[in-house]
Amino acid sequence: MQNKFLVSINNLDDIEIYKKVGVTTFLFPLEGYAVGYPSIFSVFDINKIKEENKYVLINRILDCDDIDKLKELLLKLKVKGIVFEDIGVFNLVKKLKLDIDLIYFPNHFNTNYQSINAFLDKGLTSAVVSNEITKKEIEDITKNVIKPVVLQVFGYNMAMYSRRLLLDNYAKVYNLEKKNPLVITESVSKHEFLVFENNYGTVSYDNHIFNGESLLELDNVLYFMVNTSFIPIDTVIKFLTNSYQDEYSGFLDRETIFKLRDE
């Protein structure tokens, strides 16, 4: 099972620790092209890592200048593939004729197999399924997609992404010391969110670690994705070795209240 985990990296020294529990595939947020991840890595950092199964994360919404600069970086990168959000990355990789995996990760929107298959049919290697739907719905997707998909199974779930520097603006307006990350409580629901900002925008996460252990039994899966951001490595290791106890599973066992449906 461990060789199916795709684990994000916070510290390069962590790689050897994960390898000891059987993890062989790693995800590196790319410097200048990732939001919501406290640790980012340059092309130089990534290329000098000798692991074969290296993926980079590009999850920013990009403009034309970003794409032009990314072209130069992709020609230098030595990786197995890219996990990306902006479809411009897919078009750029095809234009450059790079022989690498392309995994589409739009966070909230891969919620049905028809739309996922439409992207897979265009040449994508795989797609990350939203974990904001029920386990039954995720299982239905895995049974009907034309290629194996990626399932998010552990970590803080992203609730929102803005290109604005919200923490910076808030601190300036109210003349406060900026805290980053910052835990806030929504005034009506009293639900907590973990908010993190870098130069490219602000991301808020549900301030509960999502445990999707029950998804590990599903078939037709390329990778089980583990987002280690803001989580101590010993906690991640507990999940990877089946000794993590927290049972918070988001919407896996209950339908989301936000879904639109036909009446």
C-alpha positions, 0 to 999 in steps of 0.5 A: 500500500505504501508505494501508492502514497503520494506524500507532500514534503515539508523538509527534505530530511523527511524523505528518508523517514518516509522511505523507512515506512515504504513511501516511494513517491513524493510531491514538492510544491514548486517555488513561485507556483504554489499556494497554501503550502508552507514549504516550497522548493526551487527547480535546483532543490528538486533536481538534486533529489535522487528519488525517481518518483518526484512530482511537482505541485503547481496549484496557482491560477496563472496569467500569461506572464506566469505561463511564459516563465513556467515554460523555462522552468519546465524545460529544466525540471527533472520529474516524473510528473506535475500535479496542477490546477490551471489547465494552462499547465496542461496546454503548455506541457503538450506544446513542449512535448514533455513526456511526464505525468499530468495530474489534474487537481482543481481541489473542489470540482472533480466530483463526477466521473463524466467530467473527469473522463472528459479530461482524461480523454484529452490526454491527462494521466490522472485527476485528483477526486474531490474528498468533499463528497461521500465515500459512496460517490467517490467509489462510484467515480473509481468504478467508472473512470477510464484511468486510475485516479488520485484520492486525497486521504489525509491532511487539512482540506482546502476551503478557499483560495484567494489571490488577495493577501488577506492576512496582510491586508487585515493586519494593516487595516487594524494595525495588528501584528500579522500572524501566518498561519492564523486560526480564525473562528467563523462567527455563526457556525463557530467553525475553525479555519486555518489560514495561510498566506504567501506572496501569491495568495491566501488559502484557508483550510478546515482546521481539522485533519481529514482522515480518509483511511476508509478510502484506502480499500478502493480500487482503480487508484493511481495514488493516495495523496497525503498533504503533510502541511502544518502536520508534525511528521510523527502524526503523518507516520501514524497515518501511514502505518495504520496507527492514527486514531482521529476519525474526522472524515469530513463528508465521506459519511454524510452528504454535503449541504452545499450540493446542487441537485435536481428536484 
